[in-house]
Amino acid sequence: QVQLVESGGGLVHDGGSLRLSCVASGGTFSTFAVGWFRQTPGKEREFVAGISWSGRSTDYADSVKGRFTISRENAKNTVYLQMSSLKAADTAVYYCAADRKEYWQDFVTNWDSDYSYWGQGTQVTVSS
């Protein structure tokens, strides 16, 4: 059974930075595409960033382009989301999601229904 555990959330001031981590266990992590999503109360979950199994492809929501960077370290079964220039609008619970891919599926998908495994989430709060 694949398990994902997020960490790194917390309280930060407007303009600050945080790095989220997603550690996977129970599967061959190097074959997983991984995405970060976020959700606030009363709103639908939204795609934030994604990375293909090889790391060669990444994608970002327009709202975070130029401020967030997704990366992966397969030797540590970990995907990171470096968040900079944080704004109050970035406040949300951030979820890591993963889906096993074939070698030829080296792309990112931004639909939450395309991901089979989800973490419990980590809270990010940006104070203005």
C-alpha positions as CSV (number, residue, x, y, z in Angstrom):
1,Q,0.0,0.0,0.0
2,V,1.4,3.4,-1.0
3,Q,1.5,6.0,1.7
4,L,2.3,9.7,1.3
5,V,3.2,11.9,4.2
6,E,3.4,15.7,3.8
7,S,5.4,18.0,6.1
8,G,6.8,21.5,6.2
9,G,3.6,23.5,6.5
10,G,3.2,26.2,9.1
11,L,2.6,29.9,9.7
12,V,4.6,32.4,7.7
13,H,4.4,36.1,7.0
14,D,3.4,37.6,3.7
15,G,6.4,37.4,1.4
16,G,8.0,34.6,3.2
17,S,9.0,31.1,2.1
18,L,8.3,27.5,3.0
19,R,9.4,24.2,1.6
20,L,6.9,21.3,1.7
21,S,8.0,17.7,1.5
22,C,6.1,14.6,0.4
23,V,7.6,11.3,1.4
24,A,6.3,8.1,-0.2
25,S,6.5,4.6,1.0
26,G,5.1,1.2,-0.2
27,G,5.8,1.6,-3.9
28,T,8.4,2.2,-6.5
29,F,8.5,6.0,-6.2
30,S,10.6,6.5,-9.3
31,T,7.6,5.4,-11.4
32,F,5.1,7.9,-9.8
33,A,4.0,11.2,-11.2
34,V,3.4,13.5,-8.2
35,G,1.2,16.5,-7.8
36,W,0.6,19.1,-5.2
37,F,-3.0,20.3,-4.7
38,R,-4.5,22.7,-2.2
39,Q,-7.9,23.4,-0.7
40,T,-9.5,26.0,1.5
41,P,-12.9,25.7,3.3
42,G,-15.8,26.0,1.0
43,K,-13.7,25.8,-2.2
44,E,-12.8,22.9,-4.5
45,R,-9.4,21.4,-4.4
46,E,-7.1,23.0,-6.9
47,F,-4.0,21.9,-8.7
48,V,-0.8,23.7,-7.6
49,A,2.1,21.9,-9.3
50,G,3.1,18.6,-10.7
51,I,6.1,16.6,-11.8
52,S,6.4,13.6,-14.0
53,W,8.0,10.4,-12.9
54,S,11.3,11.3,-14.6
55,G,11.3,14.8,-13.3
56,R,11.7,16.1,-16.9
57,S,8.2,17.6,-17.0
58,T,6.7,20.0,-14.6
59,D,3.6,22.1,-14.6
60,Y,2.3,24.9,-12.4
61,A,-1.0,26.7,-11.8
62,D,-0.8,30.2,-13.2
63,S,-1.3,31.6,-9.7
64,V,2.0,30.2,-8.5
65,K,4.2,30.3,-11.6
66,G,7.5,32.0,-10.8
67,R,7.0,31.7,-7.1
68,F,6.7,27.9,-6.5
69,T,9.1,25.2,-7.6
70,I,8.5,21.5,-7.6
71,S,11.3,19.0,-7.6
72,R,11.9,15.4,-6.7
73,E,14.7,13.3,-5.1
74,N,13.9,9.7,-6.0
75,A,16.7,8.3,-3.8
76,K,14.8,9.7,-0.9
77,N,11.3,8.9,-2.2
78,T,10.6,12.6,-1.8
79,V,9.0,15.4,-3.7
80,Y,9.5,19.0,-2.6
81,L,7.4,22.1,-3.2
82,Q,9.5,25.2,-2.6
83,M,7.2,28.2,-2.1
84,S,8.5,31.7,-2.1
85,S,6.9,35.2,-2.1
86,L,3.9,33.7,-0.3
87,K,0.7,35.6,-0.2
88,A,-2.4,35.4,2.0
89,A,-4.2,33.8,-1.0
90,D,-1.8,30.8,-0.7
91,T,-3.3,29.9,2.7
92,A,-4.7,26.4,2.4
93,V,-4.3,22.8,3.2
94,Y,-1.7,21.4,0.8
95,Y,-2.0,17.8,-0.4
96,C,0.5,15.6,-2.1
97,A,-0.9,13.1,-4.6
98,A,0.8,10.3,-6.7
99,D,0.0,8.0,-9.5
100,R,1.9,5.1,-10.9
101,K,2.9,5.6,-14.5
102,E,4.4,3.6,-17.4
103,Y,7.7,4.7,-18.7
104,W,6.1,6.3,-21.8
105,Q,3.7,8.3,-19.6
106,D,6.3,11.0,-18.8
107,F,3.9,13.9,-18.4
108,V,2.1,15.8,-15.7
109,T,-1.6,15.8,-15.2
110,N,-3.4,18.5,-13.3
111,W,-6.7,16.6,-12.7
112,D,-7.1,15.3,-9.2
113,S,-9.1,12.3,-10.5
114,D,-5.9,11.1,-12.2
115,Y,-4.1,10.5,-8.9
116,S,-4.6,7.3,-7.0
117,Y,-2.8,8.0,-3.8
118,W,-3.2,11.0,-1.4
119,G,-1.6,12.3,1.7
120,Q,-3.3,13.7,4.7
121,G,-2.4,17.3,4.0
122,T,-0.3,20.0,5.7
123,Q,-1.6,23.4,6.7
124,V,0.0,26.5,5.2
125,T,-1.1,29.8,6.7
126,V,0.2,33.1,5.3
127,S,-0.5,36.1,7.5
128,S,-0.8,39.5,5.9
